[in-house]
Structures are given as C-alpha cells and as structure tokens.
Amino acid sequence: MYDPTLTPPPLIPSVTQKHSRIGIASFVIGIVAVLILCLAFLLAFGYGFSMASQNPSFQVDQSSPTVLALGVLICISPILSLVGLGLGIGAAMQKNDRKLFGIIGLVLNLLIILVFCVLVVVAMSGQIRVGQ
C-alpha cells in the first residue's frame, strides 16, 4: 500500500529551447534593411516623377543633396544585410537554440544582397540610364 518513507523520483527538468538572440537580431536587421531599401526606392521614384511632371525634359542633377541622400540610403541596405547575414550564419550554427529566426534572417538578408547585386548588374549593363 502506501509507504510514507518512499520519495517520488526527482523531476527531470525539461530543456526548452529558446529563440537565439543572434537569430532575432539577424531577422530584425533584415526587416530594417528591407524597409530602408523600400523607402529609398519610393522616395527616388517620387522625386523623379515630381521633377519630371514639372519639367518633361528634366535631367537628374547627380550632385543634388536629395539624389546623394537617396544613394546613401540605397547603399546602406546591403551593408546592413551583410551584418545580418553574418549573424544569421552564426545563429544557424548554434546547437542549443532554435534556429527559426536565424534561418529567416539568413534568407532575408541574402535576398536583399542578391537584389542589390542584380540592380548593380542591370545598371552597369546600360539597361537603366542614370543621369543622362
């Protein structure tokens, strides 16, 4: 029957995996890079369309502060993505944490870098005429 001298077996603590902080950082950096890139393109198209609607023979002044600021915004995105890519690789290599955000951040940052490379290749091939 019931023996009060017997003790229950010790509880084995369940090891719950938490999300990797490095993976979350990679994911957040990827989201910020996407938002910066989208904002820069929206501002660039808005600036170009507003100038072209005022003057149909409008030529882009590449030394204008607006154009330079938009260029810097477009270039910040892949630099952030390189940092996020490194963090995503680090998060994917961790053994004891969940890898969800790390893999999502890795893919997101890699896509941003690929999009930027495609834009550079298209611009260099002459399909997009910049400043002419």
C-alpha positions in Angstrom: 0.0 0.0 0.0 1.2 3.5 0.8 4.7 3.8 2.2 5.4 7.3 3.5 9.2 6.7 3.5 9.3 6.4 -0.2 10.1 9.6 -2.1 9.0 10.3 -5.6 11.6 10.2 -8.3 13.3 13.5 -9.0 11.8 15.6 -11.7 14.0 15.9 -14.8 13.8 19.5 -15.9 12.7 19.7 -19.4 15.1 21.6 -21.6 13.1 24.1 -23.5 14.9 25.7 -26.4 14.6 29.4 -26.7 15.0 31.5 -29.8 18.5 32.6 -30.5 19.2 36.3 -29.7 21.6 36.4 -32.6 18.9 35.0 -34.9 16.4 37.6 -33.7 19.0 40.3 -34.4 19.6 38.9 -37.9 15.9 38.9 -38.6 15.4 42.5 -37.3 18.3 43.7 -39.3 16.8 42.1 -42.4 13.5 43.8 -41.8 15.1 47.2 -41.2 17.2 46.7 -44.4 14.1 45.9 -46.4 12.3 48.9 -45.1 15.2 51.2 -45.8 15.5 49.9 -49.4 11.8 50.2 -50.0 11.7 53.7 -48.5 14.7 54.8 -50.7 13.1 53.5 -53.9 9.7 55.1 -53.0 11.5 58.4 -52.3 13.6 58.1 -55.5 10.6 57.4 -57.7 8.6 60.1 -56.1 11.4 62.6 -56.6 11.9 61.6 -60.2 8.2 61.7 -61.0 7.6 65.1 -59.3 10.5 66.6 -61.1 9.5 65.1 -64.5 5.9 66.3 -64.1 7.1 69.9 -63.6 9.6 69.7 -66.5 9.3 67.0 -69.1 12.9 67.4 -70.3 14.1 67.0 -66.7 17.7 65.8 -66.3 18.8 64.3 -62.9 21.4 66.5 -61.2 23.6 63.9 -59.6 25.2 66.4 -57.2 21.9 67.4 -55.7 21.6 66.7 -52.0 18.4 64.7 -52.5 19.9 62.4 -55.0 23.0 61.9 -52.9 20.9 61.1 -49.8 18.9 58.6 -51.7 22.1 57.0 -53.0 23.4 56.7 -49.5 20.1 55.1 -48.3 20.2 52.6 -51.1 23.8 51.7 -50.2 23.1 51.3 -46.5 20.7 48.4 -47.1 23.2 45.9 -48.4 25.8 46.9 -45.8 23.2 46.2 -43.1 22.3 42.9 -44.8 26.0 41.8 -44.7 25.9 42.2 -41.0 22.6 40.4 -40.8 23.9 37.6 -43.0 26.8 37.0 -40.7 24.5 37.0 -37.6 22.2 34.6 -39.4 25.0 32.2 -40.2 26.1 32.4 -36.6 22.6 31.7 -35.4 22.2 28.8 -37.7 25.3 27.2 -36.3 24.2 27.3 -32.7 23.4 24.0 -31.2 21.2 24.7 -28.2 18.9 27.4 -29.5 16.0 27.4 -32.0 17.1 28.3 -35.5 13.9 29.7 -36.9 14.7 33.4 -36.7 18.3 32.8 -37.7 17.3 31.0 -40.9 14.6 33.5 -41.8 17.1 36.3 -41.2 19.7 34.5 -43.2 17.4 34.1 -46.2 16.0 37.6 -45.9 19.5 39.2 -45.8 20.7 37.0 -48.6 17.8 38.1 -50.8 18.5 41.7 -50.2 22.1 41.3 -51.2 21.1 39.4 -54.3 18.5 42.1 -55.3 21.2 44.8 -54.8 23.7 42.8 -57.0 21.1 42.4 -59.7 20.4 46.1 -59.6 24.1 46.9 -59.9 24.5 44.5 -62.8 21.4 45.9 -64.6 22.7 49.5 -64.1 26.1 48.6 -65.4 24.8 46.8 -68.4 23.2 50.0 -69.7 19.6 49.0 -69.3 19.0 51.7 -66.8 20.3 55.1 -67.9 21.4 57.1 -64.8 21.9 60.8 -65.2 21.6 61.1 -69.0 
